[in-house]
Amino acid sequence: MDNVQLFGFFVVMSIATFITRALPFVALAQVRSHSILDRFGKSLPPMIMVVLVCFGLMSLEIDSVDRGGLSALALFIVITLHAFFRHPLLSILGGTGVYVAGIQGFGL
């Protein structure tokens, strides 16, 4: 495979990616203020956050009381930060930072 063929693949993939990303916005431009879309816009972010937290908790390997306590502390930090600031990125980074600091810094 030469460079021209490889460049052609990248061009085709870029166009296909752009079309699939832009198509929903173009197709739904007429119904932008529909009540169902407003409801999805308000309810999907919390639902996605719950799924991410559940997935993260299910994939934990809790092999000691210390690791379980650290996981509970990180979850408490996530819930507390989100309750006070309502900023998902801050909540996720705060909980992840506490968990990583406990693993790396204290060897839990």
N, C-alpha and C positions, 0 to 999 in steps of 0.2 A: 504494500500500500504506500503510495507516494504522498507527498505533502499536499498536493492539489486535491486529491481525493479526500484526505483527512479534513482539509479546510471545508470542502463541500458538505461533509457530514455535519460538521459543527454549524454551518449556516442553516442547513435543513433542521437540525435539532433546535437551534435558537428560534427559528420562525415557528416551529410547532409548539415550543414552550410558550412563546409570546401569545400565540393564538389561543391556546388553552387557558392562559391566565386572563386574557382580555375578554374572551367570549362571554363569560357570565355578566360582566359589567355592561357590555353592549346589549346583550339579550334582555337584561332586566332594567334597562334605563327607563323604560316606559312605566314600570310599576315600582319606582323607587320609593314612593311614599305609601306603599300598601301596608295595612295593619299587620299582616303575617310577617313581613320582613322586619318591621319594627319590633315585633315580639321576639323574633329570632335574634336580633341584634342586642336585645336586653338580656335574654336568657342563656345564650350560648357561651359567653365568657365564663360565668360561674360554673356551668355544667362541665366545660372543658377543664377548669381548674380542679373540680372534684375528681374527674377521671384521672388527671395527672397525679394527684395526691394518692388516690387509691392504688394506682399502678406502682407508684414509688414505694408505698408501704408494703405491697404484696411482694415486691422483688427484693426486699431487705433480707439479709441473712443474719438473723438474730441468734447468735450462738452463745451469748453470755448476758448476764443481768446488766452489765455496764453498757453493752451495745443496745439493749432494749431501752434502757434509761436515756441514752443519748438520742435514740430515735424518737422517743416520746418528747424529749426536750425540744428537738428540732421541729416536731409537729406543733408543739405548743407555741414556739416562736412564730411559725408560719401563720397560725390562726390568730395570734395576738397582733402581729404586724398588720395582717389584712383587716382585722376588725377596727383598728385605730386609723390606718392610713388609706385603706381601700385602693391600694396600688399593687397589682399582682406581681409585677417584677420585683418590687422591694420585698414582698413577702417570700417569694421563691428564693431570691438571693440571700435574704437573712437566714432562713431555715437551712439552706444549703451551706452557707458559711459556718453556721454553728456546728453542723454535722461534720463538715470537712475539718474544721478546727479540732473537734473532739477526736476524730480518727487520726489526723496527722500530728496534732500538737500533743495530745495526751495519750496516744497509743491505745485507745479503747477499741 
